[in-house]
């Protein structure tokens, strides 16, 4: 079983407007929420740890997770608002975000809310702004420090400067968590925001030297790259008609984790020594899943039968 940690919220797409109205389309989302749903749709058992509101939107999030097959018994509930993420789609379907979440439920879990994990949980995924805003950021770091010796830890920064505008804060969090994680996935866009024109190989090598077993960088339409102790592997992205790219990175992460589970490779040593052919298979499977999400409106992640067999 996987445990996915972080925020669940509503993505509100800004649509057309007329003289008296701005038309909005609200979709369930949040990067960790998407990863949890993605794993469930890929036939992987998964639980969610993140603050959920008791308001009407929080109830819908909880029901939706349960409907997708995600276990929510470890998720604390709070009498606090649900975060809203406004999304405006630009050219080529690239989203621009604005978040409304100060004091919201997804930010409120602290170390007192950390659950005792069942032995069935083999891997923990965390990422996005829940790893940066307090008190939940401190709680998630404490969870990873407590559990990393016995479970595979996967991390995707998924930088959101609209939530925390300080690049210094993001860098500090990324460096700390990248050193604690066994699998680090980052987009080239986030790497550019955080590290400028620092070389990709040098960044990957630094994280591998710090303790990561596998580092993966996604490059949108240009494909993806992976590094481990055996070297570097690059793959191209499948060609697809893009509707928007919302949820593509989350799909890639969920698909990678599902593929590793199917290959019984959810172990740091296995990741560190995966041969180039296995790494190429991993990246191509995840890229295929992400491309499928890009061909749909919003974070509509694929199901297992829509992707190549194991």
N, C-alpha and C positions, 0 to 999 in steps of 0.2 A: 504494500500500500504506500501511496505517496501522501505527504502532508504539504499543502500549499499554504503559505503564510503571506498576509498583506491585506490590501484593501479590496473591498467590493463596493461599487458605486453605480451611479447611472450616468451613461454617456448621453448627452442631449445634443442632437444634431440640429444645427441652425439651418432652416430651410428658406422658403420664399417668404416675401413680405408684401403686404398690401397697405392701404391707408391706415387701417386700424389694428392690424395683427401681424405678428411675427410667428411663422409656423415652425413648430419644434417637433422633433421625433426622438423620444426617449428610449434608449436601449440599455439593458443591463450590461455592466462592464467593470472596468478596472483590470489592470494587467494581471494580478494574481487570480482574480475571479476568472478571467479568460483562460489562464493556464489550468486551473482546476477543472473547468468545464471541458477544456480540450483533452485533458487526460481521461476524464470519464467517457467522452465520446470516442476515444481511442481504446476503449475497453480495459482501462486501467483502474483499479480500486483507488479512491482518493478521498481525503478528508481536507477540510478547510479550517484554518485558524486565522481569524481576523475579526475585528469588532463589527458587529451588525446592530443596526438601530432597531428599536421596537416601534418606530414610526411606520406609516403605511408603505413607504418605499423599502425600508429594511425588511418588513414582512415579505414583500414581493421578492427581494433578493434571496431570503432564506428559502422561500417556496421554490424559487427557480433552481437553486443549487440542489435541493432535494429532488426535484423533478428530473434533473440531469443525472442523478445518481451520486452526487457529492455528499459525503457525510459532514454534517454541521454540528455534531454534538460537542466538539471541542471549541466552537466559536462563542466567545462571550457576547452577551446582549447588553445594550446601553440605551438609556433614555436620553438620546442625543440625536441630532439630525443625521441624515444620510448625505454623503458628499455628492455633489453634482459636477460633472465635467462637461463644459460646453465645447462643442467641436464645430469648427467651420472648415469645410473642405476646400482646398485651393486647387491649383492646377495639378493635373495628373492624379487627383484624389488624395493628395498629401494633406493630412489634418493639421489644424492649428487649435491648441487647447487653451481653455481658461477654467480653473477649478474654484469651486465654492465649497469649502470644507472646514473652515476654522471651527474647532470644537466638535467636529463630527465624530460619529461612533468609530470609524475606522482608525482614528488617531489615538483612541483612549486606552487600549490594552496596555498594561504595565506588567512588571515581572510577577506580580501577585496573580495574574491571570494565566500564567504559563501552565499548560496541562502536563500531567504525567502521560507520556506517550506509550501506546501499546506496542508490544514487540513486533506486531505485524507491519509497522511503518518502517520501510527500508530506506526511504529517501525524503529529504526536506527540500522544497523549493521556496525561495523568497526573493523579493525584489520590489522595484518601483518606490514610490514616495513613502510608503510605510517604513522603509529602512532608513529614512532620513528625518522624519518629523517625530517629535517626542510627545508622549512617553513610549510609543510603540517601537521606535527605533532601538532604544535601549533594551526593551523586552526581547525583540527578535535577535539581537546580537547575543543576549544571554542564552536564549534557546539554542542557537547554533553552537556556542562555546560548550554548552552542556552536552549536546548530542553528537557532535561531529566525529567523535572517535568510533561510534557504533553505527552511524547512518551516513549515506552519501548526501552531501549538501550541494545544491545547485543554486546559482545566483545570477540574476539579470538586473543590472542597475536601472534600466528603463528611466532615464533622467527626465524629470519634469520640472523645469525651471519656473513654471507658473505656480508651483506649490512651494518650492524652496529655491529662491533665486540665487543663493550663494554657491558659486562654483567651488569655492574652498570647502564648504560643508559637504558637497557631493563628493569631491575628491577624497576627503578624509574618510567618508563612509565607504566609498568604493574600495579604497586601498585596504581598509580594515576587513571588510567582508570578502574581498577577493582572496585575501590571505587565509581566510577561514573556510572558504568553499573549495570543493573538489572539482566542480564544473562551473566555469565562468563563461557566460555568454553576453556579448555586448555588441551593439550595432556600430557600424562605422560612424554614423552620425553622432552617437553618444561619445564615442572615443574622441572624435574631433572637438566636441564641446569641452570635454574635460582635459584633453591633453594636446590640443592644437595639432601641429604637424609632426608630433613624435611618431617614430616609425612603428607600424603594426607589429613587426617581428620583435622589436625591442620591448614593446608593451607586453606582448604575450610571454616573452621570456622572463620578464620581471615577475609576472604573476605565477608562472610555473616554478620559478626559483623560490617564491614566497610560500609555496605549498599546494597550488592548484595542480590537478592531474591532467586536465584538459581545458583549453581555452578556445572559444569559438567566436568569430566575428562575422556578423551578417552584413551584407552589402547591398541590400535591396535588389534591384534588377541586375546587379553585377554578380550575384551569387553569394558564396560564403567561404570562409577559411577556418581550418582547425589546426591547432598545434598541440602536440604532446611530446613525450620523451623521444619518440621516433622521428619527429620532424613536423613538416607542414604539408597540408593537403588543401587544394582549392577545387571548388566546383562552380559551375555556371548555374544561373537561375533558369527555371523553365520559362518559356514564353507564354504569356497569358494576357488577355484583355483585362486591364486593371479598372475595377469600379472604384475602390478606394483601398488604402493600405492599413486601415484600422484593424488592429489585432493580428497583423502578420507576424510580428516578432513574438507575440505570445503563442501563436500557433507553432512557430518554429521551435520554441522551447518545449512545449508540450509534446510535440512529435519526436524531438530528440530523446526526451525522457522515456516516452513510450517505447521507442525503438530499442533503447538500451535495456529496458525491462524485458522486452521480448527476446533479446539476445543474452539475457542473464548477465549483463555487464554493469549492473549498478554497484560497482565497487571501485574505490579509488585506484587500486593497483591495475584493475582491468582497463580503466580509462587511460591511465598513464602509458600503457603498452599496447593499446589497440593498433594493429597494423594499418598501413595506408589504405588498403582495400576496404577494411571495415569502417574506417573514418569516412571514406568517400560514400559508402552506402548510407551511413548515418546522416551526413549532410544532404545527400540527394533526397532521402526520404523526408527530412524536415523541410527542405526547400519545396518539394512537391506539395506538402500540406499547406505551407505558407502561401504558395501561388494560388491554391484553391480558395483560400480566404480572401485574397486580393481580388478574385473574380466575383465576389459577392458584396452586398452592401453591409457595412459594419462588421463587427467581430463574429461572423457566422462560421465557426470552426468546423472542419470536416469530421466525419465519422469514419470508423475503422474500415468499413466496407468500401469507402470511396477511394482508398489509397492502396498502393501495391501490397501484396501479401507479405507476411514475414519472410 
